[in-house]
Amino acid sequence: MVSRQQRDAERRRAAKAQARYERAAKLRRERRIVAICLVAGLLVLAGVVAAVTLGDVGDDPAVDPTATVGATATATATAEATAGATEAGASASIDPNALPTTVPRTYDAPPPATDSLGTTWTATVTTNLGDIVLELDGAAAPQAVASFLMLASDGFYDGTACHRLLPDALLQCGDPTASGTGGPGYSFGPIENSPSDQAYPAGTVAMARQPGIADSQGSQFFLVFEDTTLPDDAAGGYTVFGTVTQGLDILQSVGAAGTTTGASDGPPATAVIIEKVTIS
């Protein structure tokens, strides 16, 4: 039996860990604000007027037209993506794992893995359909959890749409452009905590990535709502960094409604908007 003193000590430890993370997140935000102000001042002195638009910077990202990027609930079935349009909702065959080469950078680098503190976190994802609660495992996937914590705390996910649905398997979120090519401006690796049996049970929270490239993980993640097998590719499996502890029924109802085109891979017919993410 756990004594009262042990419970009190655990609560104090968790409170201190949360306070350390919040201080670190605040410091990162302050540093970015200072950097932005310095750059803005230089632009004004130089007389430069810049207009930044999403989706128009450079050429469309190159995508392997035959890359396997997903799965259905059937153990051996996989979904293939073809090179397609990068505009939100323009095509059900866009590659949702493409690196964010057409999106202005927001962050220079991912946070250190130690920011996860090697502990368990709770993320309450408030959506237009209700709350989806995630338990994040900072011990099993420290880099992925540290990245998610930073982005969530900075409001990166607020107001974003989950852009990709495999109706019998998973919902993919985390792209601020809802095009399948957006991200935080950085990518990271290696893959952490991937299942050796390639099985991703209902409730799995995992990182999306570009096919065959382990260090292409960024802000996009997927929520598995039906037991699914995702075969490894040249890079291996997918980083599992958490579990859905509440709201699985919401995800299953989105899956039941299918995609906007009726295809087996595409934008969900039922819009899922992340309003905010609260970390505790």
C-alpha positions in Angstrom: 0.0 0.0 0.0 1.3 3.5 -0.9 1.5 5.7 2.2 0.2 9.2 2.4 3.7 10.5 2.7 4.6 8.7 -0.6 1.6 10.1 -2.4 2.4 13.6 -1.1 6.0 13.2 -2.3 4.9 12.1 -5.7 2.5 15.1 -6.1 5.3 17.5 -5.1 7.6 15.8 -7.6 5.1 16.2 -10.4 4.4 19.8 -9.5 8.1 20.6 -9.6 8.5 18.9 -13.0 5.5 20.9 -14.4 7.0 24.1 -13.1 10.4 23.4 -14.6 8.8 22.7 -18.0 6.7 25.8 -17.9 9.7 27.9 -17.1 11.7 26.4 -19.9 8.8 26.9 -22.4 8.4 30.6 -21.2 12.1 31.1 -21.8 11.9 29.7 -25.3 9.0 31.9 -26.1 10.8 35.0 -24.8 13.9 34.2 -26.9 11.8 33.8 -30.0 10.1 37.1 -29.4 13.5 38.9 -29.0 14.8 37.3 -32.2 11.6 38.3 -34.1 11.9 41.9 -32.8 15.6 42.1 -33.9 14.9 40.8 -37.3 11.9 43.2 -37.7 14.1 46.1 -36.7 16.7 45.2 -39.3 14.1 45.0 -42.0 12.8 48.4 -41.1 16.2 50.0 -41.2 16.9 48.4 -44.5 13.6 49.6 -45.9 12.5 46.1 -46.8 8.8 45.2 -46.8 8.3 41.5 -46.8 5.1 39.5 -47.4 5.0 35.9 -46.2 2.4 33.6 -47.6 1.8 30.0 -46.8 2.1 27.4 -49.5 3.8 29.7 -52.1 7.5 29.5 -51.0 9.4 27.5 -53.6 8.3 24.5 -55.6 6.0 21.7 -54.4 7.9 19.2 -52.3 9.1 16.1 -54.1 7.1 13.0 -53.0 7.7 9.3 -53.8 4.6 8.5 -55.8 4.7 4.8 -54.6 5.5 5.3 -51.0 3.5 3.3 -48.5 2.2 5.7 -45.8 -0.6 4.2 -43.9 -2.8 1.1 -43.2 -6.3 -0.2 -42.8 -7.5 -2.3 -39.9 -6.7 -5.4 -42.0 -3.4 -6.8 -40.9 -1.7 -6.8 -44.3 -3.4 -3.9 -46.0 -1.6 -0.6 -46.6 -2.5 2.7 -48.2 -0.4 4.2 -50.9 0.0 7.9 -51.5 0.6 9.5 -54.9 2.3 12.9 -55.6 -0.6 15.4 -55.6 -1.6 18.9 -54.9 -0.4 20.7 -51.8 -3.5 22.8 -51.2 -5.7 21.8 -48.3 -8.4 19.4 -49.4 -7.4 19.5 -53.0 -6.7 15.8 -53.3 -7.3 12.7 -51.2 -4.0 11.3 -52.5 -1.6 14.0 -51.1 1.3 12.6 -49.0 0.5 13.7 -45.4 4.1 12.9 -44.3 6.0 15.2 -46.7 8.5 17.5 -45.1 7.3 21.1 -44.6 9.5 22.6 -47.4 6.8 25.0 -48.6 5.9 26.4 -45.1 7.8 29.2 -43.5 9.9 28.0 -40.5 8.6 28.7 -37.0 11.3 27.0 -35.0 14.9 26.5 -35.7 15.3 23.2 -33.9 13.4 20.7 -31.8 13.6 21.0 -28.0 16.0 18.7 -26.2 14.7 15.3 -25.3 15.4 16.0 -21.7 12.4 18.5 -21.7 10.2 15.4 -21.4 11.7 14.9 -17.9 11.3 11.2 -18.5 7.9 11.2 -17.0 4.2 10.8 -17.9 2.2 13.8 -19.1 -1.5 14.3 -19.8 -2.6 16.3 -22.9 -6.2 17.3 -23.2 -6.9 18.0 -26.8 -10.1 20.1 -27.0 -11.8 19.7 -30.3 -15.0 20.9 -31.9 -16.3 17.3 -31.2 -15.3 17.1 -27.6 -12.2 16.4 -25.5 -9.6 13.7 -26.5 -7.3 13.0 -23.7 -3.8 11.6 -24.3 -1.3 10.1 -21.9 2.2 10.9 -23.1 5.1 8.6 -22.2 8.2 10.8 -21.7 10.3 7.8 -20.7 9.6 5.6 -23.8 9.7 8.4 -26.4 11.4 11.5 -24.8 12.2 13.4 -28.0 8.7 13.0 -29.4 7.1 13.9 -26.1 9.4 17.0 -25.6 8.5 18.2 -29.1 4.7 17.7 -28.6 4.9 19.5 -25.2 6.7 22.5 -26.6 4.3 22.9 -29.6 1.2 22.3 -27.5 2.4 24.8 -24.9 3.1 27.4 -27.5 -0.4 27.1 -29.1 1.0 25.6 -32.3 -1.9 23.2 -32.7 -4.6 25.6 -31.7 -7.1 26.1 -34.5 -5.7 23.3 -36.7 -7.7 20.7 -38.6 -7.0 17.0 -38.7 -6.3 16.6 -42.4 -6.2 12.8 -43.1 -8.4 9.9 -42.3 -8.1 6.2 -42.9 -11.7 5.2 -42.0 -10.8 1.8 -40.6 -7.6 2.7 -38.8 -6.5 6.2 -37.9 -6.9 10.0 -37.9 -3.8 12.2 -38.7 -3.4 15.7 -37.2 -0.8 18.3 -36.5 -0.4 20.1 -39.8 -1.1 23.8 -39.4 -1.8 24.1 -43.1 -4.1 21.1 -43.3 -2.4 20.3 -46.6 -0.3 17.3 -45.5 3.0 19.3 -46.0 3.0 21.6 -43.0 5.2 21.3 -39.9 7.1 23.2 -37.2 10.1 24.0 -39.4 12.3 21.3 -37.9 12.4 17.5 -38.1 13.8 15.0 -35.7 14.8 11.4 -35.3 15.5 8.6 -34.7 12.3 6.6 -34.3 11.5 5.8 -30.7 9.5 3.0 -29.1 8.2 1.4 -32.3 6.4 -1.9 -31.8 8.5 -5.0 -32.8 5.4 -6.8 -34.0 4.2 -3.9 -36.2 0.9 -3.8 -34.3 -0.7 -0.5 -33.3 -3.7 -1.2 -31.1 -6.7 1.1 -30.8 -5.7 4.1 -28.6 -2.1 4.3 -29.9 -0.7 7.9 -30.4 2.2 7.9 -32.8 4.3 10.3 -34.9 3.8 10.6 -38.7 6.9 10.8 -40.9 8.1 10.7 -44.5 8.3 7.2 -45.9 11.7 5.7 -45.5 13.2 8.6 -43.5 13.5 8.1 -39.8 14.5 11.7 -38.9 11.6 13.3 -40.8 9.3 13.5 -37.8 7.9 16.9 -37.0 4.5 18.1 -35.7 2.2 15.6 -37.4 0.9 12.7 -35.4 -1.8 10.1 -35.8 -4.4 8.6 -33.4 -5.3 5.0 -34.0 -8.9 4.1 -33.2 -9.0 0.5 -34.5 -6.4 -2.3 -34.0 -4.1 -1.8 -37.0 -0.9 -3.3 -38.4 1.5 -0.8 -40.1 4.3 -2.7 -41.8 7.8 -1.3 -41.3 9.5 0.4 -44.2 13.2 1.1 -44.8 13.3 3.4 -41.8 11.5 1.0 -39.5 8.2 1.6 -37.7 6.6 4.6 -36.2 7.3 6.4 -32.9 4.7 5.5 -30.3 4.6 8.3 -27.7 1.3 8.0 -26.0 -2.2 6.5 -25.5 -5.7 7.8 -25.9 -7.3 7.5 -22.5 -10.6 9.4 -23.3 -12.3 10.3 -26.6 -11.7 7.1 -28.5 -15.5 7.0 -29.3 -15.1 10.4 -30.9 -12.4 9.1 -33.2 -14.4 6.0 -34.1 -17.4 8.1 -35.0 -15.2 10.2 -37.3 -13.9 7.0 -38.9 -17.5 5.7 -39.4 -18.4 8.9 -41.3 -15.6 8.2 -43.8 -13.7 10.6 -46.0 -15.0 13.6 -48.0 -14.6 11.6 -51.3 -15.6 8.2 -49.9 -12.1 7.0 -50.6 -10.1 4.8 -48.2 -7.6 7.6 -47.5 -8.4 11.3 -47.5 -9.7 14.3 -45.6 -12.4 13.3 -43.0 -16.0 14.0 -43.9 -16.6 15.1 -40.3 -14.3 18.0 -39.7 -12.1 17.7 -36.6 -10.7 21.0 -35.4 -8.2 21.2 -32.5 -9.2 24.2 -30.6 -6.5 24.0 -27.9 -4.2 21.5 -26.2 -3.7 21.7 -22.4 -0.8 20.0 -20.8 -0.8 18.8 -17.2 
